[in-house]
Amino acid sequence: MREEVVVIGGGLAGSEAAWQAARHGVNVILYEMRPQQGTPAHQTDYLAEIVCSNSLGSNDPFSAPGMLKSEMRQLHSLIIQIADDMRVPAGSALAVDREQFALGVTRALECHPKVHIVREEVTTLPHDAVCIVATGPLTSAGLAKDISALTHSKNLYFFDAIAPIVDADSINMDRAFRASRYNKGTADYLNCPMDHRTYDTFYDALVQADRVRTKDFEAKSLEKIAYFEGCLPVEVMAERGRQTLLFGPLKPVGLTDPKTGQRPYAVLQLRPENRHGSCYNMVCFQTKLTYPEQRKVFRLIPALEKAEFLRCGSIHKNTFVNSPHLLRDTLQVKAKGTTFLAGQLIGVEGYVEAAASGGLAGINAARGVLGLPLVTPPPTTAHGALLHYITTSDPRHFQPINTNFGLFPPLPHHIRDKQKKRQMIQQRATEDFGTWITQFEHS
């Protein structure tokens, strides 16, 4: 067995895995198939390229995503370090300039003396090295087949949709206003209000609009399309009823239009896509409408009546495995302890969740090479709660998930006040994570 760690996949999870393995003292070979082999979603050859929203979620330390980020900072996470450096205004969320973020991660790994980056596709798992597979939602067919053979199971598939980006100069600012919901954080979001009549017109056009047909390579062997509930295309949500969007991406709750002094009937929020504020992401407006239909339908929103779309929405295939059936709580494959899985491939949904799992896999892979015992964070921590869900859920009903308070074990005593309860969960997590780090770093 070679005394090094092989990481397959240079996304957020793979990049973090390589960084953590190298930090813990082992040599790393990081394989990334781009630019030799492209994907339907990526546009550059940078490591850790973000292909969907540029937001890494809430940075509030008392939120579940914020707790996960805080723990990653304690682990000296590369992904969070670069995200903090490349942050753009987004209220209480941690959003980044996507190009500068990916460039920063790429340069950090290229400069690390223990990391060697190889730009080629891997189609079979290595049998003579500890390996971390972090190929993300777009795992190539050859490697997916090898993973399937290793685990004696079939991969599961779902479809993920990407939201459009609009040019800031093309937004009608007379029909938009700046505010964060409930005035939380700074007023970094642009809000595009609609009255009742405008919403009805928009809704009718949306549900009747033409959609992109599923590509043959995505549809093969699939009997029906299954979307992750946290990333439904906006038109799929709309099909559930005329009022559905008003309780989802267009909910006006917590917003007041300063021009009228009243809450709008519906509101689309736009989030800065880069530090310069030159383009905006249509928040939660993932879609599989055709490009002409996107321009026609979304321009029915008054503030976007002349919008220039720098990137239209799109859809691509995602792949994940049945982790409760296949993985140990160390992220090792049960059938082969020298192989680890991480990232969206294991059923975590979200950039930070993917990176966090990659970090744990990197730490454990390095410890395995060095002959040290492998580690698992307590389930009372953000890392541990997510890992516990991934590896102990009912495999018959396993679905991808973001980190949330529902994953944490209950407190010893029932707390009725929601805010106080979350504060106590956060305090417990902070204490337990600090103790865990001290223990494993000295083992």
VEXNUBA-219383 format. One line per field, with one value per residue (C-alpha): residue number from 1; x negated, y, z negated. Coordinates in Angstrom, 2 decimals, decimal comma. Example, Ala and Ser with C-alpha at 12.3 -4.5 7.8 and 13.67 -1.06 7.14 Angstrom:
<vexvexs>
resi: [1_2] .
px: [-12,30_-13,67] .
py: [-4,50_-1,06] .
pz: [-7,80_-7,14] .
</vexvexs>
This chain:
<vexvexs>
resi: [1_2_3_4_5_6_7_8_9_10_11_12_13_14_15_16_17_18_19_20_21_22_23_24_25_26_27_28_29_30_31_32_33_34_35_36_37_38_39_40_41_42_43_44_45_46_47_48_49_50_51_52_53_54_55_56_57_58_59_60_61_62_63_64_65_66_67_68_69_70_71_72_73_74_75_76_77_78_79_80_81_82_83_84_85_86_87_88_89_90_91_92_93_94_95_96_97_98_99_100_101_102_103_104_105_106_107_108_109_110_111_112_113_114_115_116_117_118_119_120_121_122_123_124_125_126_127_128_129_130_131_132_133_134_135_136_137_138_139_140_141_142_143_144_145_146_147_148_149_150_151_152_153_154_155_156_157_158_159_160_161_162_163_164_165_166_167_168_169_170_171_172_173_174_175_176_177_178_179_180_181_182_183_184_185_186_187_188_189_190_191_192_193_194_195_196_197_198_199_200_201_202_203_204_205_206_207_208_209_210_211_212_213_214_215_216_217_218_219_220_221_222_223_224_225_226_227_228_229_230_231_232_233_234_235_236_237_238_239_240_241_242_243_244_245_246_247_248_249_250_251_252_253_254_255_256_257_258_259_260_261_262_263_264_265_266_267_268_269_270_271_272_273_274_275_276_277_278_279_280_281_282_283_284_285_286_287_288_289_290_291_292_293_294_295_296_297_298_299_300_301_302_303_304_305_306_307_308_309_310_311_312_313_314_315_316_317_318_319_320_321_322_323_324_325_326_327_328_329_330_331_332_333_334_335_336_337_338_339_340_341_342_343_344_345_346_347_348_349_350_351_352_353_354_355_356_357_358_359_360_361_362_363_364_365_366_367_368_369_370_371_372_373_374_375_376_377_378_379_380_381_382_383_384_385_386_387_388_389_390_391_392_393_394_395_396_397_398_399_400_401_402_403_404_405_406_407_408_409_410_411_412_413_414_415_416_417_418_419_420_421_422_423_424_425_426_427_428_429_430_431_432_433_434_435_436_437_438_439_440_441_442_443] .
px: [0,00_-1,43_-2,08_0,01_3,64_5,25_8,15_10,39_12,33_11,28_14,57_15,19_15,16_12,09_10,19_10,94_10,07_6,69_5,99_6,82_4,90_1,84_2,25_2,11_-1,21_-0,75_-1,46_1,63_2,27_5,37_6,98_9,26_10,48_11,08_10,04_9,18_12,77_15,55_18,94_22,40_22,18_18,59_17,14_13,52_10,66_10,36_10,61_13,66_15,61_19,08_21,68_24,92_25,60_22,60_23,95_22,52_25,52_26,00_22,96_24,97_23,15_26,51_27,84_27,08_25,11_23,26_22,36_20,92_18,79_17,55_16,45_14,71_12,78_11,55_10,32_8,48_10,71_9,31_12,79_14,02_10,74_10,91_14,66_14,04_11,32_13,48_16,76_19,29_22,19_25,13_26,64_26,10_25,12_21,57_21,52_18,40_17,03_17,17_14,18_11,87_12,96_12,12_8,87_7,88_8,53_6,65_3,58_3,49_3,43_1,00_-1,41_-1,12_-4,34_-2,49_0,18_-0,40_2,43_2,96_5,30_6,77_9,90_9,89_12,17_11,18_10,47_6,82_6,14_2,73_3,49_5,86_8,37_11,02_13,70_15,20_16,38_19,54_22,90_21,40_19,41_18,24_19,87_16,73_15,96_19,63_19,64_16,55_18,10_21,28_19,27_17,42_20,59_22,72_25,47_26,86_26,35_29,34_30,03_31,78_31,80_30,49_31,35_29,30_30,71_30,24_27,90_28,85_26,76_27,13_27,27_30,31_32,41_35,08_34,10_37,25_39,19_36,88_35,77_32,89_33,65_32,94_35,88_36,94_34,10_31,60_28,06_27,35_29,69_27,73_30,64_32,48_36,20_38,45_42,11_45,23_48,85_51,65_52,45_48,79_48,20_51,18_49,86_46,38_47,71_49,83_46,86_44,54_46,64_47,33_43,73_41,68_39,03_35,77_36,19_34,10_30,94_30,47_27,44_29,45_32,65_31,05_32,15_34,40_38,11_38,91_37,17_36,71_35,79_34,14_36,82_34,42_33,61_36,84_37,12_39,41_41,85_42,11_42,98_45,57_47,31_48,22_50,65_51,06_50,15_47,11_44,53_45,97_44,86_41,53_39,15_41,62_42,78_43,15_43,04_40,62_40,35_41,90_41,81_40,61_42,49_45,86_45,13_46,85_45,88_45,95_48,12_45,04_41,29_38,38_35,06_31,80_28,45_25,08_23,12_19,73_17,92_18,52_22,29_22,28_24,56_27,29_28,51_32,27_32,58_34,23_35,22_33,65_35,27_35,30_37,25_35,73_33,53_36,01_38,82_36,73_36,14_39,80_41,33_38,88_39,13_42,78_41,43_41,51_37,94_36,66_38,67_35,45_33,17_30,06_29,39_25,68_26,42_29,71_30,84_30,07_30,41_27,97_27,84_26,67_25,50_25,38_25,04_27,10_24,72_26,51_26,16_22,63_20,59_19,12_19,29_15,66_16,78_15,03_16,77_17,83_16,70_13,26_11,82_9,08_11,70_13,52_16,45_17,19_19,16_22,46_21,75_22,67_25,94_25,02_26,60_24,87_21,40_20,37_21,80_19,88_16,65_17,14_17,50_14,43_12,49_13,44_12,55_9,18_8,42_9,35_7,54_4,35_4,71_5,19_1,97_0,12_1,46_3,56_7,11_9,84_12,15_15,83_17,18_19,87_23,44_24,07_21,83_22,75_20,26_21,34_25,08_24,72_22,50_24,91_27,78_25,75_24,66_27,57_30,74_33,18_31,52_34,95_35,87_32,49_32,48_29,87_30,00_28,58_27,43_30,30_31,34_33,54_30,41_29,14_29,98_32,49_31,39_31,66_34,59_37,43_37,03_40,14_38,50_37,15_34,38_33,15_33,25_31,06_28,65_28,29_27,75_25,10_23,38_23,34_21,98_19,21_18,10_18,25_16,45_13,66_13,21_13,22_10,56_8,31_8,67_7,97_5,16_3,30_4,02] .
py: [0,00_3,36_5,85_8,60_9,56_9,64_12,10_11,77_14,95_18,58_20,11_21,61_18,23_16,93_20,18_20,20_16,50_17,06_20,09_18,31_15,15_17,25_19,33_16,10_15,13_12,86_13,33_13,74_13,10_15,05_14,00_16,41_15,50_19,08_20,52_17,21_16,07_18,63_18,35_19,72_22,22_23,48_26,34_26,64_24,35_25,82_23,55_24,08_25,81_26,81_25,96_26,99_29,78_31,75_31,65_29,22_29,76_31,49_32,73_33,30_31,28_30,38_28,83_25,23_26,23_28,86_26,28_24,01_26,87_27,71_24,12_24,10_27,23_25,39_22,64_25,26_24,60_25,83_26,27_28,50_30,42_31,32_32,02_34,47_36,16_36,39_37,33_39,59_41,43_39,10_40,10_37,39_34,83_33,94_34,56_34,72_36,08_32,71_33,20_34,61_31,92_29,06_30,72_31,11_27,44_26,35_28,44_27,29_23,63_24,18_25,81_23,18_21,10_17,87_18,16_17,02_17,81_15,53_16,70_13,49_11,38_8,39_5,55_2,87_3,00_2,46_-0,81_0,08_3,33_4,92_6,72_9,42_9,60_13,09_13,32_15,17_15,10_14,60_11,42_10,06_6,91_4,77_5,60_5,33_1,82_0,90_2,34_0,38_-2,81_-2,13_-1,47_-4,14_-1,55_0,86_4,59_6,83_9,84_13,15_16,37_19,69_23,05_26,26_29,77_32,57_35,54_39,03_42,08_44,69_47,57_46,03_45,93_48,64_50,13_52,28_49,02_47,37_48,14_47,07_45,16_41,95_39,96_41,13_43,69_40,98_41,88_44,66_45,54_43,61_42,00_43,64_42,95_42,87_43,28_42,20_43,10_40,54_41,07_41,00_37,81_36,08_37,00_35,77_32,54_31,66_32,25_30,22_27,06_27,21_27,87_25,41_23,38_21,79_18,12_15,72_14,70_11,10_10,63_11,85_9,99_6,60_3,95_6,41_5,75_9,16_12,35_12,86_16,35_17,16_19,04_21,80_22,72_22,30_24,13_27,12_25,82_22,47_24,30_26,38_23,24_22,43_25,33_29,03_30,01_27,74_30,29_32,83_30,53_29,75_31,83_34,70_35,00_38,66_38,01_40,28_42,81_46,26_48,22_51,73_53,20_52,03_51,38_48,01_44,39_43,42_40,57_38,70_39,43_38,00_38,52_39,12_38,47_39,97_37,47_39,15_41,75_44,48_44,06_43,95_40,92_39,35_35,82_35,17_33,58_30,13_30,49_27,27_26,34_24,05_26,41_26,93_30,01_32,02_31,16_32,22_35,63_36,03_34,82_36,37_39,75_39,81_40,74_44,56_45,15_42,68_43,94_44,74_42,30_41,02_37,44_36,81_33,17_31,43_28,65_25,05_21,51_18,65_15,15_14,54_11,24_9,98_6,62_4,98_6,00_4,41_1,08_1,60_3,77_3,57_6,66_7,33_7,72_4,48_2,13_-0,88_-3,28_-1,66_0,27_1,94_3,75_6,80_8,69_12,38_15,35_15,35_11,80_10,62_12,56_15,81_18,79_22,15_23,51_23,71_20,30_18,77_20,46_19,47_15,81_16,09_17,51_14,61_12,10_13,82_13,72_10,05_9,02_10,67_9,04_5,69_6,10_7,14_4,18_6,30_5,50_7,04_9,65_10,59_13,89_13,59_13,67_16,74_18,77_20,10_17,77_14,81_15,40_15,53_12,45_10,59_11,24_10,18_6,88_5,83_6,87_4,27_3,17_2,47_6,15_7,91_11,35_14,16_16,78_20,12_20,68_21,78_21,75_18,72_16,58_17,35_15,05_16,56_18,42_16,57_18,78_20,12_23,82_25,51_28,77_28,15_30,72_29,58_25,95_26,67_28,67_25,73_23,33_25,69_25,97_22,19_21,72_24,26_22,62_19,07_19,95_21,71_18,67_16,32_18,30_18,35_14,60_13,53_16,03_14,56_10,92] .
pz: [0,00_1,05_-1,75_-0,19_0,28_3,71_4,06_7,11_7,89_7,55_6,44_3,02_1,26_3,07_2,59_-1,12_-1,41_0,25_-1,95_-5,20_-4,29_-3,44_-6,62_-8,61_-7,15_-4,13_-0,45_1,74_5,41_6,47_9,75_11,61_15,10_16,24_18,68_20,37_19,86_19,40_17,70_18,60_15,70_15,36_17,40_16,14_15,17_11,66_8,65_6,42_9,20_8,01_10,64_8,92_6,42_5,15_1,60_-0,94_-3,21_-6,54_-8,44_-11,61_-14,33_-15,88_-12,66_-11,71_-8,55_-10,58_-13,21_-10,53_-9,18_-12,69_-13,20_-9,82_-10,79_-13,88_-11,54_-9,43_-6,42_-3,12_-1,61_-4,43_-4,61_-0,91_-1,13_-3,97_-1,90_1,25_-0,40_1,34_-0,34_-1,03_-4,34_-6,94_-4,29_-3,22_0,53_2,67_5,91_7,64_9,97_7,30_4,86_7,23_8,24_4,59_3,81_6,94_6,13_2,49_3,50_6,37_3,93_1,20_1,09_0,25_2,96_6,54_8,99_11,99_14,77_16,12_15,77_13,42_14,48_11,95_8,24_7,24_5,42_4,00_2,15_-0,32_1,87_1,42_4,11_4,19_7,77_6,90_8,61_12,07_11,51_14,86_16,17_15,97_12,35_11,34_12,78_10,74_7,56_8,26_8,63_5,36_3,39_5,10_5,52_8,07_7,93_7,28_9,45_9,11_11,12_9,89_11,46_11,77_11,29_13,85_13,39_14,62_15,46_12,70_15,18_16,86_13,67_13,38_10,02_9,97_9,56_7,03_3,49_1,28_-1,93_-3,78_-5,07_-8,56_-8,28_-9,24_-8,23_-5,77_-2,91_-0,29_1,54_4,41_4,09_7,13_6,04_7,91_7,27_7,46_11,14_12,21_10,23_11,88_15,33_14,41_12,91_15,96_18,29_16,09_15,94_19,68_20,76_22,83_21,01_21,99_22,78_20,73_22,57_23,58_21,35_18,37_19,14_19,78_17,30_15,49_15,27_13,86_12,80_9,05_7,84_4,52_2,58_1,53_5,14_7,10_10,44_9,99_12,62_10,81_7,59_9,47_10,70_7,10_6,99_7,72_4,16_3,76_4,90_2,43_-0,38_1,32_3,45_3,93_0,34_-0,68_-4,43_-6,30_-3,46_-3,11_0,15_-0,82_2,14_0,80_-2,88_-2,47_-2,03_1,68_2,92_4,18_4,17_6,13_4,34_6,22_4,53_5,62_7,68_7,27_5,19_7,71_7,68_11,47_11,67_9,55_8,95_9,01_5,57_5,57_9,23_10,45_13,74_16,75_19,03_22,46_22,73_24,87_22,44_19,45_20,99_21,92_18,64_16,17_17,88_16,81_13,36_13,50_12,25_14,85_17,81_19,70_17,95_19,71_18,69_18,26_17,54_18,06_15,79_16,70_15,42_15,00_13,59_10,03_8,62_5,04_3,32_0,61_-2,17_-5,16_-3,43_-2,10_-4,48_-7,96_-10,17_-9,22_-5,56_-4,63_-2,24_-4,31_-1,60_-1,28_-4,21_-2,14_-0,03_-1,36_0,22_-0,33_0,97_2,80_3,89_0,37_0,24_-1,47_0,26_0,21_0,82_-2,83_-3,67_-0,76_-1,82_-5,46_-4,55_-2,34_-5,25_-7,52_-4,81_-4,34_-8,05_-8,35_-5,18_-6,46_-9,85_-8,17_-6,20_-9,37_-11,33_-13,69_-14,83_-12,69_-14,22_-14,15_-15,59_-18,28_-16,90_-19,07_-16,74_-13,30_-11,60_-13,69_-13,26_-9,47_-9,43_-11,71_-9,32_-6,29_-7,80_-10,03_-8,17_-6,90_-3,62_-2,12_-2,21_-2,09_-0,45_-0,20_-2,93_-4,05_-7,61_-9,86_-13,51_-12,92_-12,61_-16,11_-19,03_-21,49_-24,59_-27,94_-28,92_-26,81_-25,95_-24,62_-23,55_-20,02_-20,15_-23,56_-22,43_-19,43_-21,53_-23,89_-20,98_-19,62_-23,00_-23,43_-19,92_-20,47_-23,71_-22,33_-19,11_-20,99_-23,24_-20,24_-18,37_-21,43_-21,85_-18,28_-17,67_-20,65_-19,81] .
</vexvexs>
